Structures are given as C-alpha cells and as structure tokens.
C-alpha cells in the first residue's frame, strides 16, 4: 500500500492558477515523499524477491521450499502494492486531486487496491506462521500435506479471499469514499451511512486483527518447540542443531514480520473499528489521526522485504563479527589468540603424526638408561 497522504486537504488555487498560503509547497512535499516511498518499496521488494528465488532453487526439495514460496508470494504482493497504489497516488497528485473530473470508478478501483494490498499481506503472514508451526511440530504431516502444488493453491486462495473482501463494497453497491486529504480512497468512515457501510470496514479490520492474532499464536508455539528442542541434551545433539538452524532462521524472520505488521497495521485496524462504530465528524483531530495511522501502514510493505534481506544467517554472522570488532577489541584479540592457539596445536599434532617414523633404528650409540635390547623386541 504505497501511499503517503498529504497534510492539507487540497491545494488552494486562485482563478489565475496561482497557489495560495503555501499549499502547493505542501503538495510538492507530499508528491516527493510518495515518489520516494514508492521507489524504495519497489527496489527493496525486488532485491528481496531475488534473494528468495535464489534460496528457493537452493532448497527446492527440502522443507524450507514451502516457506520460501509463501514468502515470495508476500514479496510479490508488496511489490505490486507499491507499484499500483503509488502510481494511482501520483496520478491523483498530478491532477491536483480534482476528483470531480474523474469517473467514480477510479475511486472504486483505488479503494479496492488499498483494501486488497492491505489485507492480503496480513493473511499471507498468518499463513506462513501456520506453515512453520506445522513444519516444526508435525514434520511428517508437513512433508506429505504441503507440497509445492498445495502451497501454490493456498497462495491463490489467499489472494482470492483478499480480493473478495476488497470487492464487497462494489458487490453491495457501496462506492468507496474519497478521504479527507483527497489523495486516496477507502471504506466509508464518515458522513451518512447504513449498516452495510458500518459492517464492511469492521469486517476488514476484524480479518486483519485475526490474522495478526493467528500469527502470534503460531509463532509462539513454534518458538517454544524450537527452544525445547535446543535445550534437550541427547546423543544426536550436534546433528539436531544443524537440522534446526534453518527453522531458527525462518522463525526469526516470521517474528520480525509479525512485529512489523502489528506496529504498522494494528493502529489503522483498530482505528477503522472505532471510526465505524462512532459517528466521527470531519474535525481536524480525526483527520490527523487517520492520516498518521495510514502513513504507518505504508511502512509495512517497505520493511517486510528488509526482513528477508537482513535476517539471514550469513548477514547476521557478519553483523555479529562487526559488532565484536567495534564494541570489544579485547574480546576480538582473545578470540583471535584462542583461534591461533588451537590452530597451532592442531598443526603440532599433525606434524607429530606425519613426522613419526615407521621403524626404529637400533644402530648407533644409545644413552645408558634408554638402551633397548634386541631380546625385548617382538
């Protein structure tokens, strides 16, 4: 959902086309921030998609493949959200937000895109959490029941569910509403409404909150299962740790995605329910609050791809080494000394093994206390 609302309701333009009260300067700032948000989101999601595709071909026939397919679907959804919603927002800004000259279908299309690209990532995040929970707690069932064709079918059903919820206002002949900033369209939250207008944003918000709650429950179960297996001491401990390293990486990514989604989308979902149940007037406080939570929601699709870019074992290992070098030079010297000591001891053992003679020469003089008699030889 690549949108960055303007801080003014519209650009005040006089009859000769001159902007008044610095409102056009504010509009230019909003256009610039929208363009930057759109560009950063597209570049970030493209980079994350490249990393996920590379990892998918590496783990194509392993249990991680299902998670990578879901993650790729999430990144593609975020990418399209930035591209489509950002392009619509820039088009509205370029037309000076003159909605009276547009056909109402433009606002409906904008609202459908905002709802679809807002709800679908939350549903995909919960689906990924369920998949990891099954993969860790029921690995045999995961192997048999979650093949690549099943994952693709679940992806398609999730997109269809998000599209159905986004199309509900159109199906019930309830148009989306131009919001107070006149730069985006969403569910009808103000003005005259009936029970359908009240129900639709509540349904959208409840589905999003349920998706977040499901992610929280599944990620907690997965984390506790991995923690219990980590502290369990058995004969196969070292091999077990290597087998669960990929699980730990994926769970860390899921926890980060869940945290980003809760922080970015939680406020707007709760605000949607409150505004639907209460008759909010078009006062400045309500407008400012809605504008703030919408801007927070736009950061979800920017931060999601960086979870896959940064929270990888190779990157985390390098960051840990850099942190050691910057924060603790003495610890770094100690680790290097221990490593060099172990390496030198290993080389000494190897050299002693290599230089050990295959036979003992009995010729030549011996010291009195080390002389070996031939009778004692086998």
N, C-alpha and C positions, 0 to 999 in steps of 0.2 A: 504494500500500500504506500506507494511513493507519493506522498502528499505533504506539503508544508503550507499550512494556512497563512493568510496574510493577517496582519494585525489591524487592518482597517476594513470597514465594511465595503468600501468601494472607493475608487479614485474620483475625487470631486473635480469635474471638468466644466469649465465655463463654455459659453456659446462659441467663443472663438478658438476653443480647443486647448486652452492653457490650464494647467493643473493648479489647484489652489491648496493652500495650507500644507504644502509639502507632502500631500498624499501620494503623488506619483513617485516620490523618492522612496516611500514605504513600499509601494508596489514593486519598484525595481529591486529592492532588497528581497522581497518575497519571491520574485521570479528567480533571482540569483540563487537563493537558498534552495528553492525547488529543483533547479537545474543541477546544483551541486549534489543534493541528496539523491537525485535520480542517477547521476553519473557514478557516484561512489557505490550505490547499491548494485548497479549493473556490473561494474568492474569486480566488486567483491564476490558476487554470486557466480560470475564467470570463472574466476580463479578457484572458488570452492568446488564448482562443478568439474573443472579439470582435475583437481585432486581426487575427487570421489570416483570419477570414471577410471582414473589410473589405478586407484585402490581396488575397484571392483574387478578389473581384469586380473589383478594380482590374487584376490581371494574369491575368485568366481565360483569355485566348487567347495567353499567352506561355509561355515555357519555365519560368517560375517557378511556374506553376499546379500542376504535379505535386508539387513540393516542398511547397507550401502545403497540398495535400490530405493528404500524409503527416504533416505537422506538425499539422494539425487532428485527424487520427486519433490521434496520440500524446497531444495535449492532452485529447481526449475520454476516452481510456483512463485517463489520470491522474486526471481528474475523477471518473470512476466508481469508480476505486480508492479515492480518499479518501472518497467518499460511502458505498460499500458496506462496506468494511473498517472505516471509522471508526464507522459505525452498529453493526456487529456487536461491535466492541470496547466501545463504550459500553453495549450491551445486556448483555454479559458482566459488566462492572463493576457495572451496576445490579442484577444478580442475585447479587452477591457472589462471582462466579466459582465457583458451585456446579455444576460440570459433572455431578455425579451425578444431578441432577434433569433434565438435558437429554437429549434423544434423541441418539444418536451421529451422526445425520445433520447436526446443527448444526455439530459439529466438522468433519465432512467438507466441508460447504459453506464453512465458514470457511477450511479448508485449500486448497480449490480456488480460492477468491477470492485468497488470499495468493499462491499459485503463479501464477495467471493474470495478475494485475495486477502481479506482479513480473517475470515473464519477457517478457510482450508488449511493454512499453516498450523493453526492450533489443533485441528483434527489430525493432521499428519504427525505432529509432535506426540500426541497421545497414542497414536498407532505405533510409532516407533518405540515408545516406552513399553507398550504391551508386548511387542515382538521381543524386546530384550529381556523382559521378565520371563517370558516363556522359554527363551533360549537359555537362560541361566538356571531356572528352577525345573524345567521339563525339557532337557536337551533332546531326548529321543523323540518326543512328540514334535518338537520344533523341526527336527530333521525330516520327518515324514510328512508333516502337515503344512509346512511353509516352504514350498519350492518356489522357484522363480516365477512360474506361471500364477501361483496363488498370490504372490506379492504384487504382481502387476494387476491382477484382478482387484485386490484390495485398494491399490492406488486409484484405479478407475472408479471404484465405488465411492471412495472418499471425495474425489473431485466432483462426482455426480451429486453427492449429498450437499457439498458446499454450494454448488450451482443451483440446486433446488431451493435451498434456503434463500439464496440471493434473488431468485426469480419469484418468490412468493408474493411480494408486493405487486408485481406485474400480473401474476395469475389471479390475484384478488382485486385487480383493477384499482390498485392504490399506487399512485405515482410516488417516486422518490422526491424528496424535498430539497430545494436549494438552501444550504445552511447560511447562517448569518453573515459569514465572511464573503459569501457569493463566489467562492472559489472551488466548492466541492458539493456533492450531493450525497445524502444518506437517508436513513429512515425518518419518517415524520415524527419529530420530537416536540414540536411547538405548534401553536395555533389550534384551530378546530380539528378534533379527532374523534373517531368512534372506537369501538372495542377492537376492531381489526388493526387499526393504526397503533393501538397500545400493545396488542399481542405480538406483532411482528418484531419490533426491537427487543422485547423481552425474550422471545424465542431465540433470537440471535445471541443475546448476551448469556442466556442460560446454557446454550450449547457450548459456547466458548468457555464458560466457567467450569462446566462438567468435564470438558477436555483437559483443562488445567488440573482439576482435581484427580482425574484418572491418571494423568502423568505423574502427579505427586505420589499417589499410592503405589503405582507400579515401580517407579524409580526407587522408592523407599524399600520395597520388597527385594528388588534386585540388589541394591546396595548392601542390605543386611545379609543376603545369601552369600554374596562375594566376600563380605567381611568374615562371616563364619567359616568359609572355606579357606580363607587366608590364614587364620589363626589356628587352624586344625593341624596338628602335628601327626604325620604318618610317614610311612616308608617312601611314599611317592611324592614327597613334599616339593622337591625341586621341579620335577616334571609338571606337577599340578600348577605351580606358579607360572611356568611358561605357558601352559594351556589357557590360563585365565587372564593373561596380560591383555589380550585383545578385548576381552569382556570389560576389563577395568577401563580401558581407553574409551570404549563406546559408552559406558555408564557415565564417565566424566563428561563426555560430550552431551549426553542426554540431560544431566543435571544442569549444565550450563544453559542449554536450550530452554529448559523449564524455568530457570531463574530469569532469563531474558524475557520469556513470554509473560511470566507473572508480573514483572515490573513494568513492561511496556503495555500489555493488553489488559491487565487487571483493572486499572483505573477507568478505562473507557467502557469496559463491560459493566462495571458497577454503576458508572455514570449513566449509561443507557437505560438501566433498570430504574434508577431514581428519576430520571427525566421522563420516563414513560408513565410511571405511577403518579407523578406530581405534575401539576399544571405549571410548567416553568414559563415565565414571561420572557420577553426578549430584552432582559436587562443586561447591563454590562458585565455583572459578576458571572451570570450563567454563560454568557458568550465567551468570556475569558477562560473559564474553567473548561468548557468544551474544547476550545482551541488548544489548551495545554495538553489535555489527555490525547487529543488526536495527534499532536506532534510527538508525544511519547510513543504512540503506537507505530508511527512511521519508522522509528529506530529499530523495531523488531526485525524487519527484513534486511536491515543493514548489519545488525550484529549477528544474526544467525549464521551467515557464511563464515564469519571470522571464528566461530566455534570450531568448524572443521579445519580451518587454516592453521589455527594456533594450537588447539588441544589435540596434538598428535605426539606420539612418543618421541619421535626424532626432534621435534621442535621443543618439547618440554625438557628433554635431556640437555639440549644446547642452552636453553634459558637457565636451567639449573647450574650448569657449569659457568655461565657468565655471571650469575649471581654469586657463586662461590668466589670467583676472581675479584669481583668488585667489593664484596662485603667482608671477606675473610681471607686476606693474603696469607696469614699464618696457617690457617687450615689448608689452604691450597699447597703451601710448602710442605706441610705434614703429609698430605695425601701423595704429593709427588715423591717425597722421601720414602714413604712406605711402598709406593709402587716400584721405585728404583731398587729398594732393598729386596723386595720379593723377586724382582726380575733378576738381580744379581745372584740371589740364592738359587734360583732356578737354573741359571746358566752354570753355576758351580756344580750343581748336581749333575746336569747334563754333561759337563766337561769331565767330571769324575767317572761317569759311566762310560763315556766314549774313550777316555784315556786308560781305562782299566785293562791290564794285559790279559791276553788269553792263556798264557802259560807262565810259569815261574822258572826263572833261570837259576839253576843251582850252582853254576860255575862262579868262581871268583871268591874273594875273601868275605867272610861274614863276621859280624861282631860276636863276641863270646856268648852273650845272652840271647842272641837271635838266630843262632846256628840251627839249621834244620838237618836232621839226619835222614839219610836215604831210607833207613829201615822203617821210618814212620810214614813214609809215603804209601798210598794205596797201590 
